[in-house]
Amino acid sequence: MLENAVLSTDDCLMTEEDIYFFANEINALCKLNCRDGNVTIISDIPGEQYFGVHLISAIMNVENDIILTPLLASKIWRYNMESGNWMSYNRKTIDFPRPHSGMAQIVPFENKIFVVGSFYPAIIVINTLNNKMEYIEGPYSYYNQLENAGKDIYFRRDHIVIGDTLYLPSCIDNSILKLDMSSYQFEIVKAGREGNAFSGIDFDGKNFFLSPRKGEMLTIWDGKNNYDEIFIGETKKDTSMVEYTGVIYWEGDIILPAYIGNRSVVVEKSGKVSAYEKEYYFMKKVNRDVRVSQDREGTVEICRGAERKKYSLSLCREYLYEFVRQAGAGNRVMIENKAIDLDFYLDLIVHEHKK
């Protein structure tokens, strides 16, 4: 008997009792029940590759709808939790060569959502009442003319909203995009030293914390012209290629969870810098009191103050077989990954043959 399939995700949507997420390994919108730890598959996106990996990058809700931003999916998707119906938003083609048209994050504002391009060179503004779409392309024109344009993504998942202003840290240079979400007016300002680039941002009410895209310096920026830096590398070896998922200001500490490099960092209130060996798919604050993450071992951890709860996004193989069979995906091309591997596929064929 094969072990349960353990799924991973790059983001999640938390309610009082459940966590909604989209699996990285398969076309599946799922739900984790935080009371009993059970994971169920809610639906698959119609028209997207069934065994597609990393289809979705971010998830949020608008009333009874779940909004999903595409990483490798072809469209922005919207799922109604009551009816089970899907609708999609088709994006226009913008003529600038990128590896793919992924988008990084969703930012709600009034009756609109701002879907931020990561590879895709625009922010798409969707009116959630009438589904009208608008495009903000001006900031990307600045980044596209830089010498290293096209060598990295524009933005990752972190953002800060203060009043009407959205702050997005650049992965290309040491700039912050400040976007007025009411007027769509924008300003690109520099933060920290030239040559830097950023993977994430957080704010403690006074200063911004900027994690390096690739590097060993945490930047603390006052939002104007002043900044400090904290060395977060390791003097005994080169840690310049560690990539962080972003940065979290949490109860006075600054956390930099590693995405690549297996070296996550905590800058304590005292200024002490410590590191621990762990990589994460994501870590984020749901609000001031709740933090959620999933590490590369598959463990989901929810932190509420001193309380810690851990879960696994695991599915029974029989349950997953039935879902695949009902979707008619058993004879489709499969991309092998940790959860949906060759053993799973062969066992699926045997399972179907026995029926």
Helices and strands as residue ranges (DSSP letters): E 5-6, E 13-14, E 18-22, E 29-33, E 39-43, E 56-62, E 65-70, E 76-80, E 86-89, E 103-109, E 112-117, E 123-127, E 133-136, H 138-144, E 160-162, E 165-169, E 175-180, E 186-190, E 198-203, E 208-212, E 217-221, E 227-231, E 243-244, E 248-250, E 253-256, E 258-260, E 264-267, E 273-276, E 280-285, E 290-295, E 299-304, E 307-312, E 314-315, H 317-326, H 342-354
